[in-house]
Amino acid sequence: MTNTTTPLNVLFLCTHNSARSILAEALLNDMGRGRFKAYSAGSSPRAYQQPNPLGLQVLQRAGVSIEGLRSKSWDEFAVADAPKMDLIITVCDNAAGEVCPIWPGHPATAHWGYPDPSESDAADDAKLEAFRQTMHMIRRRLELLVNLPADKLEKARLQGTARELSAH
């Protein structure tokens, strides 16, 4: 029997890892009730990239912890000693079309596209509202994920285990 107390590791990918993927990471860690451990990364974060301050602001206003959030490259998760991912979700169209690294354990993948709330010349109030709306869209989809019955999540874990066994 598999251990159902081990959380599913989920990696959210975007190009710069400053907005949507950061929102998704923070939200899933908040909502996951120990069943999930979320991470985020970018395919090409800019030098000295930081999470977007408006994204951090909407998370804080929603009562979601922003502790430890930072922009990072997906290369951190493609090395041998990185946490093994069970599910990788791209949250922006640019990252969805990029050639991803070969992930250890061959996790399940999905694409959940959201518009970039930071891509606008609008005033800060309008940008803040765009971040709030994006956060709520991500939250709605994550509510479906975290409320899946254990057997639905176990199938994803079992698929990874079966792939590992085929290599032995």
C-alpha positions in Angstrom: 0.0 0.0 0.0 1.3 3.5 -0.8 1.8 6.2 1.8 -1.1 8.6 1.4 0.3 11.0 4.0 3.2 12.0 1.6 2.1 15.3 -0.1 2.0 15.5 -3.9 4.7 17.8 -5.1 3.4 20.3 -7.7 5.6 22.7 -9.7 4.0 25.7 -11.4 5.9 27.1 -14.4 5.9 30.4 -16.1 8.5 32.3 -18.1 9.8 34.8 -15.5 8.4 33.2 -12.3 7.2 36.6 -11.0 3.4 36.6 -11.1 1.1 33.7 -12.0 3.4 30.8 -10.9 4.1 32.7 -7.7 0.4 33.2 -7.0 -0.3 29.5 -7.7 2.6 28.3 -5.5 1.4 30.4 -2.5 -2.3 29.5 -3.0 -1.7 25.8 -3.2 0.5 25.7 -0.2 -2.2 27.7 1.7 -5.1 25.5 0.5 -3.4 22.1 0.2 -3.9 21.0 3.8 -0.7 19.0 3.8 -1.8 17.0 0.8 0.2 19.1 -1.6 3.6 20.9 -1.5 3.8 23.6 -4.2 6.8 25.1 -5.9 7.2 27.6 -8.7 9.9 28.3 -11.3 10.5 30.1 -14.5 12.0 29.0 -17.8 14.0 32.2 -18.1 13.7 34.5 -15.1 15.5 37.8 -15.6 18.6 38.5 -13.6 17.6 39.7 -10.1 14.0 38.8 -10.8 11.7 39.1 -7.8 8.1 38.2 -7.3 5.9 41.1 -8.5 5.0 43.3 -5.5 1.4 43.6 -6.7 1.1 39.8 -6.6 2.5 39.7 -3.1 0.1 42.4 -2.1 -3.0 40.6 -3.2 -1.8 37.4 -1.6 -1.3 39.2 1.7 -4.7 40.9 1.5 -6.2 37.5 1.0 -4.5 36.2 4.1 -2.0 34.0 2.2 1.6 33.7 3.5 4.3 35.1 1.1 7.1 33.8 3.3 9.9 32.2 1.3 8.5 33.2 -2.1 11.2 34.0 -4.6 11.7 33.9 -8.4 13.9 31.0 -9.6 14.9 29.0 -12.6 13.3 25.7 -13.4 16.9 24.4 -13.6 16.7 24.1 -9.8 14.1 21.4 -10.1 15.8 19.4 -12.9 18.9 18.3 -10.8 19.2 15.0 -9.1 18.8 16.2 -5.5 15.7 18.4 -6.2 12.3 17.5 -4.8 10.7 15.0 -7.1 7.6 16.4 -8.8 4.3 14.5 -9.1 2.6 17.2 -11.3 4.0 20.1 -13.3 1.6 22.8 -14.4 2.4 25.6 -16.8 0.4 28.7 -16.1 1.4 31.0 -19.0 1.3 30.4 -22.8 5.0 31.1 -23.3 6.1 28.4 -20.9 3.6 26.0 -22.4 5.3 26.1 -25.8 8.9 25.8 -24.5 10.9 22.7 -24.5 11.0 21.6 -20.8 13.8 19.8 -19.1 13.4 16.0 -18.6 12.0 15.9 -15.2 13.1 13.2 -12.8 10.3 10.7 -12.3 8.4 11.8 -15.4 5.6 13.6 -13.6 2.2 14.3 -14.9 1.8 17.6 -16.7 -0.9 20.1 -17.5 -1.4 23.6 -18.9 -3.6 26.1 -17.1 -3.3 29.4 -19.1 -4.0 32.7 -17.4 -3.5 36.2 -18.8 -0.4 38.0 -17.5 -1.7 40.5 -14.9 1.6 42.4 -15.0 1.5 43.1 -18.8 -0.3 46.4 -18.9 0.4 50.1 -19.0 -2.6 50.7 -16.7 -2.5 52.5 -13.5 -1.5 50.6 -10.4 -5.1 50.3 -9.2 -6.1 48.6 -12.5 -3.0 46.3 -12.3 -3.8 45.4 -8.7 -7.3 44.4 -9.8 -5.9 42.3 -12.6 -3.7 40.5 -10.1 -6.7 40.0 -7.8 -8.8 38.5 -10.6 -5.9 36.2 -11.7 -5.5 35.1 -8.1 -9.2 34.2 -7.9 -9.2 32.3 -11.2 -6.2 30.3 -10.0 -7.9 29.7 -6.6 -11.0 28.3 -8.3 -9.1 25.8 -10.3 -6.9 24.8 -7.2 -10.1 24.3 -5.2 -11.1 21.6 -7.7 -7.6 20.0 -7.4 -7.4 20.0 -3.6 -10.9 18.6 -3.3 -10.3 15.6 -5.5 -10.8 12.3 -3.7 -7.6 10.6 -2.6 -8.0 7.8 -5.2 -7.9 10.3 -8.0 -4.6 11.7 -6.6 -3.3 8.2 -5.9 -3.7 7.3 -9.6 -1.3 10.1 -10.5 1.2 8.8 -7.9 0.8 5.2 -9.1 1.4 6.2 -12.7 4.8 7.6 -11.6 5.6 4.5 -9.6 4.8 2.3 -12.6 7.1 4.3 -14.8 9.9 4.0 -12.3 9.5 0.3 -12.1 9.7 -0.1 -15.9 13.3 1.2 -15.7 14.4 -1.6 -13.3 
